[in-house]
Amino acid sequence: MKILVCIKQVPDMESPFRPNGSATWFDESDLAFRMNEYDEYAVEEAVRLKEQLGGEPEITVLSIGPDRVIEAIKKALAIGCDRAVHILEPEVASREPWQIASIIAAYARDKQFDLLFTGMQSQDRGSAQVGVLVAELLGIPSTTTLVGFAWADGVVTATRELEGGVKGKVRLRTPALVTCQLGLNSPRYPTLPNIMKARKKEITTLQAGELSSEKPLTGSAAFRHPEKKGSGVVLEGSVDELVEKVLVILKDKTAVLR
C-alpha cells in the first residue's frame, strides 16, 4: 500500500499579522511558522494506519513552498512518514487552490497511491478546496471533514461531522482521498529517537513549474484589518450599581430611554 499525505506550513496563529505592501497577503517578516493543525491529524491517521497494517504501507509526505517548509516536512518524518517530497515554490502564498491542487495531482498521477490524506483546510487561507480538487483531478472518490476513519480490505469507512453535531458514515473503495479535522485523533509528539532517524530519511526536491503551469482561476484583490467601530466599556460594582450605570449609559449614549 502507498499513502500520500499533503501538508502545509502556515503562520503560527499567535504571530502578529499585518498585510504586506500590496495588501494581498501577510507580511512574513515577523511571522513564526508551523505545520497546519488540520494536516497534523492527517499525518497521525496515516501513521496509525501503517501501524495497524504492521508497517507495510509506505507513507510519502508532500509539501509545497519555499525552503522553510522543510521544518514541517521533518516533523512529519519524525512522526512516522517514510519519505518526503518538497515541491519548491517560493511564491506559494500567491498560488490559489486550483494551482496548488494541480501541482499535487501532477505529482501523484503516476505514483499509484492507494490513499491520500489532507487536512480539511489550511489555517491561513481556509478555502477547504485543495483536497477535493486533487481528488477530482485524479478521478478518484473523496470525502471530507473526517472525525472517524477505518480501513479494511481496500475499503475506507469514514465518519463525517455534519451540521448540528450530526455524524454521517461514508464508504469508499481505494484509491481515495480523505480530508481530516479536529476530533479524528490526538496527534503524537515526535520522540527524540525518531527526530534523529528523520534526519536520514529521503527528501526529494522538485520545482513547482516542472509539474504544472496552470493559471489562477481566482485571486486576492486586497485584504485589511476590520475597521474599529468603537470601544467597549467594562462595568464593575454591585448589582444595584451596575443597573444604575447601565441606565446612565442608555440615557446618555442611546435613544432607548428618551
PyMOL commands that set and color helices and strands:
alter all, ss='L'
color gray80, all
select helices_A, chain A and resi 28-30+37-52+67-79+92-94+97-108+130-138+163-165+192-198+208-211+239-253
alter helices_A, ss='H'
color red, helices_A
select strands_A, chain A and resi 2-7+9-11+33-35+58-65+83-88+115-119+142-152+155-161+167-173+176-180+203-207
alter strands_A, ss='S'
color yellow, strands_A
deselect
rebuild
show_as cartoon
